[in-house]
Amino acid sequence: MIRDRDYVALFHSIHRVLAAEKHLKEQGADFLLIPAPRELSSACGLAIRFSPELALQIGDILADADLQPAELFVREGSDFRKL
């Protein structure tokens, strides 16, 4: 379930999203690997969901691993806004 204000990170491939998952787990980050929402485009079908309070921490972890998401969205009500 994606709550209001949650962030959703999409990646270009299944390999990148799984590598991102691995690095986030190693760093003890609080996130969830989810099916990519139908409203959003994702080549690999998976996404990473996290709370807005953790955006900087997760962004830093992914940047350090050179695994920045292809697209980043925030849930606003029943819609998503691209960041």
LUMPAMI-840313 format. One record per residue: x, y, z of N, C-alpha, C, CB in turn; residue in three letters. Coordinates in steps of 0.1 Angstrom, whole numbers, plus 5000, padded with zeros to 4 digits. Each point is the difference from the previous one (the first is absolute). Last residue first. Glycine has a CB too. Layout:
N
NODE,n.x,n.y,n.z,ca.x,ca.y,ca.z,c.x,c.y,c.z,cb.x,cb.y,cb.z,rest
NODE,X,Y,Z,X,Y,Z,X,Y,Z,X,Y,Z,ALA
...
This chain:
83
NODE,n.x,n.y,n.z,ca.x,ca.y,ca.z,c.x,c.y,c.z,cb.x,cb.y,cb.z,rest
NODE,5088,5141,4908,5009,5010,5007,5013,5002,4991,4992,4992,5023,LEU
NODE,4953,4993,4969,5014,4997,4997,5008,5011,5007,4995,4988,4978,LYS
NODE,4956,4993,5038,5007,5012,4994,5015,4996,4998,4983,5016,5011,ARG
NODE,4966,4956,4995,5014,5001,5002,5006,5012,4993,5002,4975,5001,PHE
NODE,4946,5011,5021,5009,5002,4989,5014,4999,5004,4983,5015,4989,ASP
NODE,4978,4984,5040,4999,4988,4991,5009,5001,4988,4976,4997,5007,SER
NODE,5038,5031,5034,4986,4995,4999,4999,4987,4991,4992,5024,5003,GLY
NODE,5052,4990,4993,4991,5012,5005,4986,4996,4998,5018,5017,4995,GLU
NODE,5036,4960,5004,4985,4998,5000,4993,5012,5006,5003,4975,5001,ARG
NODE,5046,5024,4972,4994,5001,5013,4984,4998,4999,5019,5016,5008,VAL
NODE,5029,4970,4961,4987,5005,5001,4996,5001,5015,4994,4990,4978,PHE
NODE,5051,5002,4985,4995,5001,5014,4987,5007,5000,5024,5000,5009,LEU
NODE,5012,4972,4954,4990,5010,5003,4996,4999,5014,4991,4998,4976,GLU
NODE,5047,4979,5009,4997,5006,4987,4989,5011,5002,5006,4978,4988,ALA
NODE,5027,5008,5054,4988,4996,4992,4999,5007,4987,4988,4995,5022,PRO
NODE,5060,4996,5002,4989,5009,5000,4988,4995,4992,5016,5019,5003,GLN
NODE,5029,4962,5012,4988,4993,4996,4988,5010,5001,5009,4978,5008,LEU
NODE,5041,5022,5006,4997,5004,4986,4988,4992,4995,5024,5004,4996,ASP
NODE,4993,4999,5050,5001,4987,4992,4998,5002,4985,4992,4988,5020,ALA
NODE,5004,5049,5010,5013,4994,5003,5002,4987,4992,4999,5011,5023,ASP
NODE,4959,5009,4974,5010,5008,4993,5014,4994,5002,4985,5021,5002,ALA
NODE,4979,4960,5022,4999,4997,4986,5010,5007,4992,4976,4996,5003,LEU
NODE,5020,5015,5043,5005,4986,4998,5000,4996,4985,4990,4994,5023,ILE
NODE,4993,5049,4988,5014,4999,5002,5005,4986,4998,4999,5019,5016,ASP
NODE,4955,4987,4983,5006,5007,4988,5015,4999,5001,4981,5015,4998,GLY
NODE,4994,4971,5039,4999,4990,4989,5007,5006,4987,4979,4990,5010,ILE
NODE,5018,5039,5027,5008,4988,5004,5000,4990,4988,4995,5003,5024,GLN
NODE,4977,5035,4972,5014,5003,4999,5009,4988,5003,4994,5024,5007,LEU
NODE,4959,4970,4997,5004,5003,4986,5015,5004,4999,4977,5008,4995,ALA
NODE,4992,4979,5043,5012,4993,4997,5006,5003,4986,4992,4982,5015,LEU
NODE,4967,5037,5003,5010,5002,5010,5013,4994,4997,4982,5002,5017,GLU
NODE,4979,4990,4957,5007,5012,4996,5010,5004,5011,4980,5008,4988,PRO
NODE,5008,4940,5003,4993,5012,5005,5008,5012,4997,4990,4986,5019,SER
NODE,5010,4970,4949,5005,5004,5013,4993,5013,5004,5022,4989,4995,PHE
NODE,4982,4968,4964,4992,5009,5007,5006,5004,5013,4979,4991,4989,ARG
NODE,5035,4987,4960,5004,5001,5014,4991,5011,5006,5024,4992,4996,ILE
NODE,4968,4972,4960,5004,5014,5005,5003,4999,5014,4985,5011,4983,ALA
NODE,5005,4956,4968,5002,5002,5015,5004,5014,5003,5006,4976,5002,LEU
NODE,4987,5008,4952,4988,4996,5008,5001,5001,5015,4996,4985,4981,GLY
NODE,5034,5028,4978,5003,4987,5008,4988,4995,5008,5023,5007,5001,CYS
NODE,4977,5034,4972,5004,4989,4991,5001,4987,5008,5012,5016,4985,ALA
NODE,4956,5027,5025,5011,4993,5005,5004,4988,4991,4995,5008,5023,SER
NODE,4969,5038,4986,5007,4992,4990,5012,4994,5006,4992,5014,4981,SER
NODE,4960,5000,5043,5013,5005,4997,5007,4990,4990,5002,5010,5023,LEU
NODE,4954,4983,4995,4999,5013,4995,5014,5006,4996,4981,5003,5015,GLU
NODE,5013,4954,5005,4996,5000,4986,5000,5014,4994,4986,4979,5005,ARG
NODE,5047,5007,5036,4986,5003,4998,4997,5001,4985,5000,5012,5022,PRO
NODE,5038,4955,4997,4998,5014,4996,4986,5003,4997,5023,5000,4990,ALA
NODE,4992,4965,5047,4997,5000,4986,4998,5015,4996,4989,4977,5000,PRO
NODE,5043,5017,5041,4986,4998,4997,4998,4998,4985,4993,5014,5020,ILE
NODE,5043,4990,5026,5000,4996,4986,4985,4997,4996,5025,4991,5001,LEU
NODE,4993,5041,5041,4992,4988,4996,5002,4998,4985,4983,5003,5019,LEU
NODE,5043,5023,5027,4994,5001,4987,4992,4987,4997,5019,5016,4992,PHE
NODE,5019,5007,5044,4986,4996,5001,4993,5003,4987,4999,5004,5025,ASP
NODE,5055,4985,4986,4990,5010,4997,4986,4994,5001,5017,5012,4985,ALA
NODE,5031,4970,5023,4989,5000,5010,4989,5010,4997,5017,4993,5016,GLY
NODE,5024,4993,4958,5001,5013,5008,4989,5001,5010,5010,5011,4981,GLN
NODE,4991,4952,4989,5013,5000,5006,5002,5012,5009,5009,4988,4981,GLU
NODE,4952,5010,4992,5000,4990,5011,5013,5000,5008,4984,4986,4986,LYS
NODE,5014,5040,4975,4992,5006,5010,4999,4991,5012,4987,5012,4983,LEU
NODE,5036,4972,4979,5007,5011,5007,4992,5006,5011,5012,5004,4979,HIS
NODE,4967,4963,4994,5011,4994,5008,5007,5011,5008,5002,4982,4982,LYS
NODE,4964,5032,4988,4995,4993,5012,5011,4995,5008,4979,4994,4987,GLU
NODE,5033,5023,4972,4996,5011,5010,4995,4994,5012,4995,5016,4981,ALA
NODE,5014,4955,4985,5013,5005,5006,4997,5011,5010,5012,4994,4978,ALA
NODE,4952,4990,4997,5004,4989,5010,5014,5004,5006,4987,4983,4987,LEU
NODE,4995,5045,4980,4991,5001,5011,5004,4989,5011,4981,5009,4985,VAL
NODE,5043,4991,4974,5002,5013,5007,4992,5000,5013,5006,5012,4979,ARG
NODE,4987,4953,4990,5013,4998,5007,5003,5012,5009,5008,4987,4980,HIS
NODE,4953,5012,4993,4999,4992,5011,5013,4999,5008,4981,4987,4989,ILE
NODE,5012,5056,4981,5001,4986,4998,4998,4993,5014,5015,5003,4980,SER
NODE,4982,5045,5014,4999,4996,4986,5000,4985,4998,5012,5021,4994,HIS
NODE,4966,5005,5050,5014,4998,4994,4998,4994,4986,5010,4996,5023,PHE
NODE,4961,5034,5019,5000,4991,4989,5014,4999,4994,4976,5005,4995,LEU
NODE,4998,5012,5054,5012,5001,4991,4999,4988,4990,5014,5011,5018,ALA
NODE,4953,5018,5018,5001,4988,4992,5011,5002,4990,4975,4994,5003,VAL
NODE,5004,5028,5047,5008,5001,4988,5000,4987,4993,5014,5019,5010,TYR
NODE,4947,5003,5025,5011,4990,4998,5007,5003,4986,4987,4983,5014,ASP
NODE,4973,5041,5002,5013,5006,5002,5011,4990,4999,4989,5017,5015,ARG
NODE,4965,4961,4993,5001,5014,4996,5014,5005,5004,4975,5004,5001,ASP
NODE,5024,4944,4994,4992,5010,5007,5003,5014,4994,5002,4986,5021,ARG
NODE,4998,4961,4961,5008,5012,4999,4991,5011,5007,5012,4993,4978,ILE
NODE,4992,4950,5024,4992,5012,5000,5009,5013,5000,4981,4987,5012,MET
